[in-house]
Amino acid sequence: MTRDSAALGSARPGSAPPPRPLGSAPAPLLRRIVLQGKYETITMLRNGEQLILAVVLPLLAMVGLTVLPLLDGFGASRINVAVPGILALCAMSTAFTGQGISTGFDRRYGVLRFLSTTPLGRTGLIAGKVLAVLAVLALQVLVVTAVALLLGWQPDPLGWAPGLALLVLGAASFTALGLLVAGTVRPEATLAITNLLWILLGALGGIVIPAERLPALLQTIVHFLPSGALGQGMREAFLSGGVSPVPVLVLLFWTAIAGGAATRWFKWN
């Protein structure tokens, strides 16, 4: 680690992992990634605003969907239709909005620029962020599943494997989109864009409300959005036990496009 990054760590406590002593050999890459992922995970869980976005709001949305008749006609019960979309919303909350905002402000304060010059490197930094997203997402799935089961959720047992795999793919897609936004615009703009898109995609993007209940103009469009593809795929998995190829292909497309764009245009300072 450079002297500049060490100075940053001492100037801003908690903004980055403690610097290693000068002259010592760096830890293996896998250990560096795990430690960075642990740090990112703890940072996200300690942030009250992110916890509200990641857990409280999805749970409130799930309860609301079981009370309102918005999902009637799509399954045996409202809760069975609501929960897959809520799990998809959790992935978008953590991977896109939460990670985008935290990365944007880390970039503003120079944390990313200094960490990218350390033995962690850019690859390790990004891998650590992905690991943190998956860790937080796992906690979200546990919490939502526990509450949903208490509310009477009865998922298709065969849907767990394809559903969780699709959820990871959706998290990858939204992480790439979050990093693209965070790495190309100012932090204040990142805050506005990610929160606005969370509201729009959550309400009109097919992630919670099936496309068939949206206005006719949006029904075709949302199937090709990452939100619509993830929501549709999750409902297919937990309602019928399988996933059609279209949502998978759409999410792979967005992951490749957003990931490539983020790699090409991401600015570290």
Contacts in CASP RR format, 6 or more apart in sequence:
PFRMAT RR
TARGET T0000
AUTHOR 0000-0000-0000
METHOD contacts of the structure
MODEL  1
MTRDSAALGSARPGSAPPPRPLGSAPAPLLRRIVLQGKYETITMLRNGEQ
LILAVVLPLLAMVGLTVLPLLDGFGASRINVAVPGILALCAMSTAFTGQG
ISTGFDRRYGVLRFLSTTPLGRTGLIAGKVLAVLAVLALQVLVVTAVALL
LGWQPDPLGWAPGLALLVLGAASFTALGLLVAGTVRPEATLAITNLLWIL
LGALGGIVIPAERLPALLQTIVHFLPSGALGQGMREAFLSGGVSPVPVLV
LLFWTAIAGGAATRWFKWN
1 19 0 8 1.000
1 20 0 8 1.000
1 22 0 8 1.000
1 118 0 8 1.000
1 119 0 8 1.000
2 114 0 8 1.000
2 117 0 8 1.000
2 118 0 8 1.000
3 22 0 8 1.000
4 114 0 8 1.000
4 117 0 8 1.000
5 16 0 8 1.000
5 19 0 8 1.000
5 114 0 8 1.000
5 115 0 8 1.000
5 117 0 8 1.000
5 118 0 8 1.000
6 19 0 8 1.000
6 22 0 8 1.000
8 15 0 8 1.000
8 16 0 8 1.000
8 110 0 8 1.000
8 111 0 8 1.000
8 114 0 8 1.000
9 15 0 8 1.000
9 16 0 8 1.000
9 18 0 8 1.000
9 19 0 8 1.000
12 109 0 8 1.000
12 111 0 8 1.000
14 43 0 8 1.000
15 106 0 8 1.000
15 109 0 8 1.000
15 111 0 8 1.000
16 39 0 8 1.000
16 111 0 8 1.000
16 114 0 8 1.000
16 115 0 8 1.000
17 35 0 8 1.000
17 36 0 8 1.000
17 39 0 8 1.000
20 26 0 8 1.000
20 27 0 8 1.000
20 119 0 8 1.000
26 32 0 8 1.000
26 119 0 8 1.000
27 35 0 8 1.000
27 119 0 8 1.000
29 124 0 8 1.000
32 119 0 8 1.000
32 120 0 8 1.000
32 124 0 8 1.000
33 120 0 8 1.000
33 124 0 8 1.000
33 127 0 8 1.000
33 128 0 8 1.000
33 131 0 8 1.000
34 128 0 8 1.000
34 131 0 8 1.000
36 120 0 8 1.000
36 124 0 8 1.000
36 125 0 8 1.000
36 127 0 8 1.000
36 128 0 8 1.000
36 129 0 8 1.000
36 131 0 8 1.000
37 128 0 8 1.000
37 129 0 8 1.000
37 131 0 8 1.000
37 132 0 8 1.000
37 135 0 8 1.000
38 132 0 8 1.000
40 102 0 8 1.000
40 128 0 8 1.000
40 129 0 8 1.000
40 131 0 8 1.000
40 132 0 8 1.000
41 131 0 8 1.000
41 132 0 8 1.000
41 135 0 8 1.000
41 136 0 8 1.000
43 102 0 8 1.000
43 132 0 8 1.000
44 50 0 8 1.000
44 54 0 8 1.000
44 94 0 8 1.000
44 98 0 8 1.000
44 102 0 8 1.000
44 132 0 8 1.000
44 136 0 8 1.000
45 51 0 8 1.000
45 136 0 8 1.000
45 139 0 8 1.000
47 102 0 8 1.000
50 94 0 8 1.000
50 98 0 8 1.000
50 101 0 8 1.000
50 102 0 8 1.000
53 93 0 8 1.000
53 97 0 8 1.000
53 98 0 8 1.000
53 198 0 8 1.000
54 90 0 8 1.000
54 93 0 8 1.000
54 94 0 8 1.000
54 98 0 8 1.000
54 136 0 8 1.000
54 140 0 8 1.000
55 90 0 8 1.000
55 140 0 8 1.000
55 143 0 8 1.000
57 93 0 8 1.000
58 86 0 8 1.000
58 89 0 8 1.000
58 90 0 8 1.000
58 93 0 8 1.000
58 140 0 8 1.000
58 144 0 8 1.000
59 86 0 8 1.000
59 143 0 8 1.000
59 144 0 8 1.000
59 147 0 8 1.000
61 86 0 8 1.000
61 89 0 8 1.000
61 208 0 8 1.000
62 79 0 8 1.000
62 82 0 8 1.000
62 83 0 8 1.000
62 86 0 8 1.000
62 144 0 8 1.000
62 147 0 8 1.000
62 148 0 8 1.000
62 151 0 8 1.000
63 151 0 8 1.000
65 71 0 8 1.000
65 78 0 8 1.000
65 79 0 8 1.000
65 81 0 8 1.000
65 82 0 8 1.000
65 86 0 8 1.000
65 208 0 8 1.000
66 78 0 8 1.000
66 79 0 8 1.000
66 82 0 8 1.000
66 151 0 8 1.000
69 78 0 8 1.000
70 209 0 8 1.000
70 213 0 8 1.000
71 78 0 8 1.000
71 81 0 8 1.000
71 82 0 8 1.000
71 209 0 8 1.000
71 210 0 8 1.000
71 213 0 8 1.000
72 78 0 8 1.000
74 81 0 8 1.000
74 210 0 8 1.000
74 212 0 8 1.000
74 235 0 8 1.000
74 239 0 8 1.000
75 81 0 8 1.000
75 239 0 8 1.000
76 154 0 8 1.000
77 152 0 8 1.000
77 154 0 8 1.000
79 148 0 8 1.000
79 151 0 8 1.000
79 152 0 8 1.000
79 153 0 8 1.000
80 153 0 8 1.000
80 154 0 8 1.000
80 155 0 8 1.000
80 238 0 8 1.000
80 239 0 8 1.000
81 210 0 8 1.000
81 235 0 8 1.000
81 239 0 8 1.000
82 208 0 8 1.000
83 144 0 8 1.000
83 145 0 8 1.000
83 148 0 8 1.000
83 153 0 8 1.000
83 155 0 8 1.000
83 238 0 8 1.000
84 155 0 8 1.000
84 163 0 8 1.000
84 231 0 8 1.000
84 233 0 8 1.000
84 234 0 8 1.000
84 235 0 8 1.000
84 237 0 8 1.000
84 238 0 8 1.000
84 239 0 8 1.000
85 207 0 8 1.000
85 208 0 8 1.000
85 231 0 8 1.000
85 234 0 8 1.000
85 235 0 8 1.000
86 144 0 8 1.000
86 148 0 8 1.000
86 208 0 8 1.000
87 140 0 8 1.000
87 141 0 8 1.000
87 144 0 8 1.000
87 167 0 8 1.000
87 234 0 8 1.000
88 167 0 8 1.000
88 170 0 8 1.000
88 207 0 8 1.000
88 208 0 8 1.000
88 227 0 8 1.000
88 230 0 8 1.000
88 231 0 8 1.000
88 234 0 8 1.000
89 202 0 8 1.000
89 207 0 8 1.000
89 208 0 8 1.000
90 137 0 8 1.000
90 140 0 8 1.000
90 141 0 8 1.000
90 144 0 8 1.000
91 137 0 8 1.000
91 167 0 8 1.000
91 170 0 8 1.000
91 171 0 8 1.000
91 174 0 8 1.000
91 230 0 8 1.000
92 174 0 8 1.000
92 198 0 8 1.000
92 201 0 8 1.000
92 202 0 8 1.000
92 207 0 8 1.000
92 227 0 8 1.000
92 230 0 8 1.000
93 140 0 8 1.000
93 198 0 8 1.000
94 133 0 8 1.000
94 136 0 8 1.000
94 137 0 8 1.000
94 140 0 8 1.000
94 171 0 8 1.000
95 133 0 8 1.000
95 137 0 8 1.000
95 170 0 8 1.000
95 171 0 8 1.000
95 172 0 8 1.000
95 173 0 8 1.000
95 174 0 8 1.000
95 175 0 8 1.000
95 178 0 8 1.000
96 174 0 8 1.000
96 175 0 8 1.000
96 177 0 8 1.000
96 178 0 8 1.000
96 194 0 8 1.000
96 197 0 8 1.000
96 198 0 8 1.000
97 178 0 8 1.000
97 194 0 8 1.000
97 195 0 8 1.000
97 197 0 8 1.000
97 198 0 8 1.000
98 194 0 8 1.000
99 129 0 8 1.000
99 132 0 8 1.000
99 133 0 8 1.000
99 175 0 8 1.000
99 178 0 8 1.000
99 179 0 8 1.000
99 182 0 8 1.000
100 178 0 8 1.000
100 179 0 8 1.000
100 181 0 8 1.000
100 182 0 8 1.000
100 190 0 8 1.000
100 194 0 8 1.000
101 182 0 8 1.000
101 187 0 8 1.000
101 190 0 8 1.000
101 191 0 8 1.000
101 194 0 8 1.000
103 112 0 8 1.000
103 129 0 8 1.000
103 178 0 8 1.000
103 179 0 8 1.000
103 182 0 8 1.000
103 183 0 8 1.000
103 190 0 8 1.000
104 182 0 8 1.000
104 183 0 8 1.000
104 187 0 8 1.000
104 190 0 8 1.000
105 187 0 8 1.000
106 112 0 8 1.000
107 113 0 8 1.000
107 182 0 8 1.000
107 183 0 8 1.000
107 187 0 8 1.000
107 267 0 8 1.000
107 268 0 8 1.000
107 269 0 8 1.000
108 186 0 8 1.000
108 187 0 8 1.000
110 269 0 8 1.000
112 125 0 8 1.000
112 268 0 8 1.000
112 269 0 8 1.000
113 268 0 8 1.000
113 269 0 8 1.000
115 121 0 8 1.000
115 125 0 8 1.000
116 122 0 8 1.000
116 125 0 8 1.000
116 268 0 8 1.000
122 268 0 8 1.000
126 179 0 8 1.000
129 175 0 8 1.000
129 179 0 8 1.000
130 172 0 8 1.000
130 175 0 8 1.000
133 171 0 8 1.000
133 175 0 8 1.000
134 168 0 8 1.000
134 171 0 8 1.000
137 167 0 8 1.000
137 168 0 8 1.000
137 171 0 8 1.000
141 164 0 8 1.000
141 167 0 8 1.000
145 153 0 8 1.000
155 238 0 8 1.000
156 237 0 8 1.000
156 238 0 8 1.000
156 239 0 8 1.000
156 240 0 8 1.000
156 241 0 8 1.000
156 242 0 8 1.000
158 241 0 8 1.000
158 242 0 8 1.000
159 237 0 8 1.000
159 238 0 8 1.000
159 241 0 8 1.000
159 242 0 8 1.000
160 237 0 8 1.000
160 238 0 8 1.000
162 237 0 8 1.000
162 241 0 8 1.000
162 242 0 8 1.000
162 243 0 8 1.000
163 233 0 8 1.000
163 234 0 8 1.000
163 237 0 8 1.000
163 238 0 8 1.000
163 243 0 8 1.000
166 230 0 8 1.000
166 233 0 8 1.000
166 234 0 8 1.000
166 237 0 8 1.000
166 243 0 8 1.000
166 247 0 8 1.000
166 248 0 8 1.000
166 251 0 8 1.000
167 230 0 8 1.000
167 234 0 8 1.000
169 248 0 8 1.000
169 251 0 8 1.000
169 252 0 8 1.000
169 255 0 8 1.000
170 226 0 8 1.000
170 230 0 8 1.000
170 251 0 8 1.000
170 255 0 8 1.000
172 251 0 8 1.000
172 255 0 8 1.000
173 226 0 8 1.000
173 230 0 8 1.000
173 251 0 8 1.000
173 254 0 8 1.000
173 255 0 8 1.000
173 258 0 8 1.000
174 226 0 8 1.000
176 254 0 8 1.000
176 255 0 8 1.000
176 258 0 8 1.000
176 259 0 8 1.000
176 260 0 8 1.000
176 262 0 8 1.000
177 226 0 8 1.000
177 254 0 8 1.000
177 258 0 8 1.000
178 194 0 8 1.000
178 258 0 8 1.000
178 262 0 8 1.000
179 258 0 8 1.000
179 259 0 8 1.000
179 262 0 8 1.000
179 266 0 8 1.000
180 258 0 8 1.000
180 259 0 8 1.000
180 261 0 8 1.000
180 262 0 8 1.000
180 265 0 8 1.000
180 266 0 8 1.000
181 190 0 8 1.000
181 193 0 8 1.000
181 194 0 8 1.000
182 190 0 8 1.000
183 190 0 8 1.000
183 262 0 8 1.000
183 265 0 8 1.000
183 266 0 8 1.000
183 267 0 8 1.000
184 265 0 8 1.000
184 266 0 8 1.000
184 267 0 8 1.000
185 193 0 8 1.000
201 207 0 8 1.000
201 225 0 8 1.000
201 227 0 8 1.000
201 228 0 8 1.000
202 208 0 8 1.000
202 209 0 8 1.000
202 227 0 8 1.000
203 209 0 8 1.000
204 214 0 8 1.000
204 218 0 8 1.000
204 222 0 8 1.000
205 211 0 8 1.000
205 214 0 8 1.000
205 218 0 8 1.000
205 222 0 8 1.000
205 225 0 8 1.000
205 227 0 8 1.000
205 228 0 8 1.000
206 214 0 8 1.000
206 222 0 8 1.000
206 225 0 8 1.000
206 227 0 8 1.000
206 228 0 8 1.000
206 231 0 8 1.000
206 232 0 8 1.000
207 227 0 8 1.000
207 228 0 8 1.000
207 230 0 8 1.000
207 231 0 8 1.000
208 231 0 8 1.000
210 232 0 8 1.000
210 235 0 8 1.000
211 218 0 8 1.000
211 219 0 8 1.000
211 222 0 8 1.000
211 223 0 8 1.000
211 228 0 8 1.000
211 232 0 8 1.000
212 219 0 8 1.000
214 222 0 8 1.000
222 228 0 8 1.000
223 229 0 8 1.000
223 232 0 8 1.000
223 246 0 8 1.000
223 250 0 8 1.000
224 250 0 8 1.000
225 250 0 8 1.000
226 250 0 8 1.000
226 251 0 8 1.000
226 254 0 8 1.000
228 247 0 8 1.000
228 250 0 8 1.000
229 246 0 8 1.000
229 247 0 8 1.000
229 248 0 8 1.000
229 250 0 8 1.000
229 251 0 8 1.000
229 254 0 8 1.000
230 247 0 8 1.000
230 251 0 8 1.000
231 247 0 8 1.000
232 246 0 8 1.000
232 247 0 8 1.000
233 243 0 8 1.000
233 244 0 8 1.000
233 247 0 8 1.000
236 242 0 8 1.000
236 243 0 8 1.000
236 244 0 8 1.000
236 247 0 8 1.000
237 243 0 8 1.000
END
